[in-house]
């Protein structure tokens, strides 16, 4: 996997993410540390309404969320997928947690990639483990 295998898109909003190269290198490092090979990862920024529609249509969840990940891997050692991120939710979360928008975006990107590695956050214990891995990912983003 190389940096060109990680692409950034927008769906129904206008947004230019800063620090793409640093994020790509961090994602590659995370994938490698977890022992996976990489395929294509698409990171798609969208609105609350767009992501709620996807959440409802594909996951049968009728609520707003900051990130939804679709694993598209064809084998168990490969990372490939689509990570949809609601910029509306991320902005609200950044205010709530008193962090920069940039860092909250990085956190949810890391969260989505961790889901692609098989990590879950369906219990309080799993959420704590996920948060620790997210923090480790954020600390790897030198000069971000």
C-alpha positions in Angstrom: 0.0 0.0 0.0 1.2 3.5 -0.7 0.0 7.0 0.0 -1.9 7.1 -3.3 -4.1 4.3 -2.0 -5.6 6.6 0.5 -7.9 9.1 -1.1 -9.9 12.0 0.3 -13.3 13.0 -1.2 -16.4 15.1 -0.3 -19.9 14.0 -1.1 -22.5 16.8 -0.5 -20.3 19.5 1.1 -17.3 21.6 0.1 -14.2 20.9 2.3 -10.5 20.7 1.8 -8.7 18.7 4.4 -5.2 20.0 5.5 -2.2 17.8 6.2 -3.2 14.9 3.8 0.4 13.7 3.5 0.8 13.5 7.3 -2.5 11.7 7.7 -1.7 9.2 4.9 1.7 8.4 6.5 0.0 8.0 9.9 -2.7 5.7 8.4 0.0 3.6 6.7 1.9 3.3 10.0 -1.2 2.3 11.9 -2.1 -0.4 9.3 1.5 -1.8 9.3 1.6 -1.8 13.2 -1.6 -3.8 13.2 0.0 -6.4 10.8 -2.2 -5.7 7.8 -1.5 -5.1 4.1 -3.3 -2.2 2.5 -5.7 -1.8 -0.3 -7.7 1.3 -1.2 -9.1 3.5 1.6 -11.5 6.2 0.6 -12.2 8.9 3.2 -15.4 10.7 2.3 -16.5 13.9 4.1 -20.2 14.6 4.1 -23.1 16.3 5.9 -25.1 15.0 8.9 -28.1 14.3 6.6 -26.0 12.4 4.0 -24.4 10.1 6.6 -27.7 9.6 8.5 -29.2 8.4 5.2 -26.3 5.9 4.7 -26.5 4.8 8.4 -30.2 4.1 8.0 -30.0 2.5 4.6 -27.0 0.2 5.1 -26.8 -0.3 8.9 -30.5 0.1 9.8 -29.5 2.9 12.4 -31.7 6.0 12.3 -29.5 8.5 14.0 -26.7 10.9 13.5 -23.1 9.7 13.9 -19.6 11.1 13.2 -18.2 8.2 11.2 -19.5 5.1 9.4 -17.0 2.6 8.0 -17.6 0.0 5.3 -15.0 -2.8 5.1 -14.4 -3.7 1.5 -11.4 -6.1 2.1 -11.3 -9.1 0.0 -9.1 -11.1 2.4 -8.5 -11.0 6.1 -5.0 -9.4 6.0 -5.9 -6.6 3.6 -7.2 -3.2 4.7 -9.7 -1.7 2.2 -12.8 0.3 2.7 -14.8 3.5 2.7 -14.8 5.8 5.7 -17.7 8.3 5.7 -17.3 11.3 8.1 -19.9 13.8 9.0 -18.2 17.1 9.1 -21.2 18.5 11.0 -20.8 15.9 13.8 -17.0 16.3 13.9 -17.4 20.1 14.3 -19.8 19.6 17.2 -17.6 17.0 18.8 -14.6 19.3 18.5 -16.5 22.0 20.4 -17.8 19.6 23.0 -14.4 18.1 23.7 -12.6 21.4 23.3 -10.2 20.2 20.7 -9.3 21.6 17.3 -11.4 20.5 14.3 -8.2 19.2 12.7 -7.5 16.9 15.6 -11.1 15.6 15.8 -11.0 14.8 12.1 -7.8 12.9 12.6 -9.3 11.0 15.6 -12.4 9.9 13.5 -10.1 8.9 10.6 -8.1 6.8 13.0 -11.3 5.4 14.5 -12.5 4.4 11.0 -9.2 2.7 10.1 -9.2 0.8 13.4 -12.6 -0.5 12.5 -11.1 -1.7 9.2 -8.5 -3.7 11.3 -11.3 -5.4 13.1 -11.5 -3.3 16.3 -15.0 -2.9 17.7 -16.5 -0.4 20.2 -19.7 -2.1 21.1 -19.1 -2.2 24.9 -17.6 0.2 27.4 -14.4 -1.9 27.6 -14.0 -2.0 23.8 -14.6 1.8 23.6 -11.8 2.4 26.1 -9.4 0.2 24.1 -10.5 2.0 20.9 -9.8 5.4 22.5 -6.3 4.3 23.6 -5.6 3.2 20.0 -7.0 6.5 18.7 -4.7 8.5 21.1 -1.7 6.4 19.9 -2.6 7.2 16.3 -2.9 11.0 17.1 0.4 11.0 18.8 2.0 9.5 15.7 1.0 12.4 13.6 4.2 14.4 13.9 3.8 18.1 12.7 0.1 17.7 12.1 
